[in-house]
Amino acid sequence: MDRVRRLAMQMINGYPTKFSVDYEANKKVLSDLAIFRVKGLRNEVVGYITRYYKMREAEAQPQDEEEPQVAEETEAPAPS
């Protein structure tokens, strides 16, 4: 896994604007930029790059989806 991560980070650092969150587009870009003798290794590197960009995109979006919960005030029973 270290080899996949190292290769992916080299590609991301060298060509940061070429990749996106689209797996198929990243696979085509990587095939144009580098020569992989093993298709499985290329696919693992592309998968890592795609996950990396999806994580970055998720971190960049504001987390407004989680609304703060407001505790409801409970009424005490009236004394009799």
MARBA-3410 file (N, C-alpha, C, O; in Angstrom, 1 decimal):
80
0.8,-1.2,0.0,0.0,0.0,0.0,0.9,1.3,0.0,0.5,2.3,-0.5 ~ 2.0,1.2,0.6,2.9,2.4,0.6,3.3,2.8,-0.8,3.5,3.9,-1.1 ~ 3.5,1.8,-1.6,3.9,2.0,-3.0,2.8,2.8,-3.8,3.1,3.7,-4.5 ~ 1.6,2.3,-3.6,0.4,3.0,-4.2,0.3,4.4,-3.7,0.1,5.3,-4.5 ~ 0.4,4.6,-2.4,0.2,5.9,-1.8,1.4,6.8,-2.3,1.1,8.0,-2.7
2.6,6.3,-2.4,3.7,7.1,-2.8,3.6,7.5,-4.3,3.8,8.7,-4.6 ~ 3.2,6.6,-5.1,3.0,6.9,-6.6,1.9,7.9,-6.8,2.0,8.8,-7.6 ~ 0.8,7.7,-6.0,-0.4,8.6,-6.2,0.0,10.0,-5.7,-0.4,11.0,-6.4 ~ 0.7,10.1,-4.6,1.1,11.5,-4.1,2.1,12.2,-5.0,2.0,13.4,-5.2 ~ 2.9,11.4,-5.7,3.8,12.0,-6.7,3.1,12.6,-7.8,3.4,13.6,-8.3
2.0,11.8,-8.3,1.2,12.3,-9.4,0.4,13.5,-9.0,0.3,14.5,-9.7 ~ -0.2,13.5,-7.8,-1.0,14.6,-7.3,-0.1,15.9,-7.1,-0.6,16.9,-7.5 ~ 1.0,15.7,-6.5,1.9,16.9,-6.3,2.5,17.4,-7.6,2.7,18.6,-7.8 ~ 2.7,16.5,-8.6,3.3,16.9,-9.9,2.3,17.5,-10.8,2.6,18.4,-11.6 ~ 1.0,17.0,-10.7,0.0,17.5,-11.7,-1.3,17.7,-10.9,-2.3,17.0,-11.1
-1.4,18.7,-10.0,-2.5,18.9,-9.1,-3.8,19.3,-9.8,-4.9,19.0,-9.3 ~ -3.7,19.9,-11.0,-4.9,20.4,-11.7,-5.5,19.4,-12.7,-6.5,19.6,-13.2 ~ -4.7,18.3,-12.9,-5.1,17.3,-13.9,-6.2,16.3,-13.4,-6.9,15.7,-14.2 ~ -6.3,16.1,-12.1,-7.1,15.1,-11.5,-8.4,15.7,-10.9,-8.4,16.9,-10.6 ~ -9.4,14.8,-10.8,-10.7,15.2,-10.2,-11.3,14.1,-9.4,-10.6,13.2,-9.0
-12.6,14.2,-9.2,-13.3,13.1,-8.4,-13.8,12.0,-9.3,-14.5,11.1,-8.8 ~ -13.6,12.1,-10.6,-14.1,11.2,-11.6,-13.1,10.1,-11.9,-12.0,10.4,-12.4 ~ -13.4,8.8,-11.5,-12.4,7.7,-11.6,-12.0,7.5,-13.1,-10.8,7.4,-13.4 ~ -13.0,7.4,-14.0,-12.6,7.2,-15.4,-11.8,8.3,-16.0,-10.8,8.0,-16.8 ~ -12.1,9.5,-15.7,-11.2,10.6,-16.2,-9.8,10.5,-15.6,-8.9,10.8,-16.3
-9.7,10.2,-14.3,-8.4,10.1,-13.7,-7.6,8.9,-14.3,-6.4,9.0,-14.5 ~ -8.3,7.9,-14.7,-7.6,6.7,-15.3,-7.0,7.1,-16.7,-5.9,6.7,-17.0 ~ -7.8,7.9,-17.4,-7.3,8.3,-18.7,-6.1,9.3,-18.6,-5.1,9.2,-19.3 ~ -6.2,10.2,-17.6,-5.1,11.2,-17.4,-3.9,10.4,-16.9,-2.8,10.7,-17.4 ~ -4.0,9.5,-16.0,-2.9,8.8,-15.5,-2.2,7.9,-16.6,-1.0,7.8,-16.7
-3.0,7.4,-17.5,-2.5,6.6,-18.6,-1.7,7.5,-19.6,-0.7,7.0,-20.2 ~ -2.1,8.7,-19.7,-1.4,9.7,-20.5,-0.1,10.1,-19.9,0.9,10.4,-20.6 ~ -0.1,10.2,-18.6,1.1,10.8,-17.8,2.2,9.8,-17.5,3.3,10.1,-17.5 ~ 1.8,8.5,-17.3,2.7,7.5,-16.8,2.5,6.2,-17.5,1.4,5.9,-18.0 ~ 3.5,5.4,-17.5,3.4,4.0,-18.1,3.4,3.0,-17.0,4.3,2.9,-16.2
2.3,2.2,-16.9,2.2,1.2,-15.9,2.2,-0.2,-16.7,1.4,-0.4,-17.6 ~ 3.0,-1.1,-16.3,3.1,-2.4,-16.9,2.0,-3.3,-16.3,1.5,-4.2,-17.0 ~ 1.5,-3.0,-15.1,0.5,-3.8,-14.5,-0.8,-3.0,-14.3,-0.8,-1.9,-13.7 ~ -1.8,-3.5,-15.0,-3.1,-2.7,-15.0,-3.7,-2.6,-13.5,-4.2,-1.6,-13.2 ~ -3.5,-3.6,-12.7,-4.0,-3.6,-11.4,-3.4,-2.5,-10.5,-4.0,-1.8,-9.7
-2.1,-2.3,-10.7,-1.4,-1.2,-10.0,-1.9,0.2,-10.4,-2.1,1.0,-9.6 ~ -2.1,0.3,-11.7,-2.6,1.6,-12.2,-4.0,1.9,-11.6,-4.2,3.0,-11.2 ~ -4.8,0.8,-11.6,-6.2,1.0,-11.0,-6.1,1.4,-9.6,-7.0,2.2,-9.1 ~ -5.2,0.8,-8.8,-5.1,1.1,-7.4,-4.7,2.5,-7.2,-5.2,3.2,-6.3 ~ -3.7,3.0,-8.0,-3.2,4.4,-7.9,-4.3,5.3,-8.3,-4.5,6.4,-7.6
-5.1,5.0,-9.3,-6.2,5.9,-9.7,-7.3,5.9,-8.6,-7.8,7.0,-8.3 ~ -7.5,4.8,-8.0,-8.5,4.7,-6.9,-8.1,5.6,-5.8,-8.9,6.3,-5.2 ~ -6.8,5.5,-5.4,-6.3,6.3,-4.3,-6.4,7.8,-4.7,-6.8,8.6,-3.8 ~ -6.1,8.2,-5.9,-6.2,9.6,-6.3,-7.6,10.1,-6.2,-7.9,11.2,-5.7 ~ -8.5,9.3,-6.7,-10.0,9.6,-6.7,-10.5,9.8,-5.3,-11.2,10.8,-5.0
-10.1,8.9,-4.4,-10.5,9.0,-3.0,-9.9,10.2,-2.3,-10.6,10.9,-1.6 ~ -8.7,10.5,-2.7,-8.0,11.7,-2.1,-8.8,13.0,-2.5,-9.0,13.8,-1.7 ~ -9.1,13.1,-3.8,-9.8,14.3,-4.2,-11.3,14.4,-3.7,-11.8,15.4,-3.4 ~ -11.9,13.2,-3.5,-13.3,13.2,-2.9,-13.2,13.7,-1.4,-14.1,14.4,-1.0 ~ -12.2,13.2,-0.7,-12.0,13.6,0.7,-11.7,15.1,0.8,-12.3,15.8,1.6
-10.9,15.6,-0.1,-10.6,17.1,-0.1,-11.8,17.9,-0.4,-12.1,18.9,0.2 ~ -12.6,17.4,-1.4,-13.9,18.1,-1.7,-14.9,18.1,-0.5,-15.5,19.1,-0.3 ~ -14.9,17.0,0.2,-15.9,16.9,1.3,-15.4,17.8,2.4,-16.2,18.4,3.1 ~ -14.1,17.9,2.6,-13.6,18.8,3.7,-13.8,20.3,3.4,-14.0,21.1,4.3 ~ -13.8,20.6,2.1,-14.0,22.0,1.6,-15.4,22.5,1.8,-15.6,23.6,2.0
-16.4,21.5,1.8,-17.8,21.9,1.9,-18.1,22.2,3.3,-17.6,21.5,4.2 ~ -18.9,23.2,3.6,-19.3,23.5,5.0,-20.2,22.4,5.5,-20.9,21.7,4.8 ~ -20.1,22.2,6.8,-20.9,21.1,7.4,-22.2,21.6,8.0,-22.5,21.4,9.1 ~ -23.0,22.2,7.1,-24.3,22.8,7.5,-25.3,21.7,7.6,-26.4,21.9,8.1 ~ -25.0,20.5,7.1,-26.0,19.4,7.0,-26.4,19.0,8.4,-27.5,18.6,8.7
-25.5,19.1,9.4,-25.8,18.7,10.8,-26.3,19.9,11.5,-25.6,20.8,11.8 ~ -27.6,19.9,11.8,-28.2,21.0,12.5,-28.1,20.7,14.0,-28.2,19.6,14.5 ~ -27.7,21.8,14.7,-27.6,21.6,16.2,-29.0,21.3,16.8,-30.0,21.8,16.4 ~ -28.9,20.3,17.7,-30.2,19.9,18.4,-30.5,20.9,19.5,-29.6,21.1,20.4 ~ -31.7,21.4,19.6,-32.1,22.2,20.7,-32.9,21.4,21.7,-33.8,20.8,21.3
-32.4,21.4,22.9,-33.1,20.7,24.0,-34.5,21.4,24.2,-34.6,22.6,24.5 ~ -35.5,20.6,24.2,-36.9,21.1,24.4,-37.0,21.2,25.9,-36.6,20.4,26.7 ~ -37.7,22.3,26.3,-38.0,22.5,27.7,-39.2,21.7,28.1,-40.2,21.8,27.4 ~ -39.1,21.0,29.2,-40.2,20.2,29.6,-40.9,20.9,30.7,-40.3,21.6,31.6 ~ -42.2,20.9,30.7,-43.0,21.6,31.7,-43.1,20.7,32.9,-43.4,19.5,32.8
-42.9,21.3,34.1,-43.0,20.6,35.3,-44.5,20.5,35.6,-45.3,21.4,35.3 ~ -44.9,19.3,36.2,-46.4,19.2,36.5,-46.8,20.2,37.5,-46.0,20.5,38.5 ~ -48.0,20.8,37.3,-48.5,21.8,38.2,-48.8,21.2,39.6,-49.4,20.1,39.7 ~ -48.4,21.9,40.7,-48.7,21.3,42.0,-50.2,21.3,42.3,-50.9,22.3,41.9 ~ -50.7,20.3,42.9,-52.1,20.2,43.1,-52.5,20.7,44.5,-53.7,20.6,44.9
END
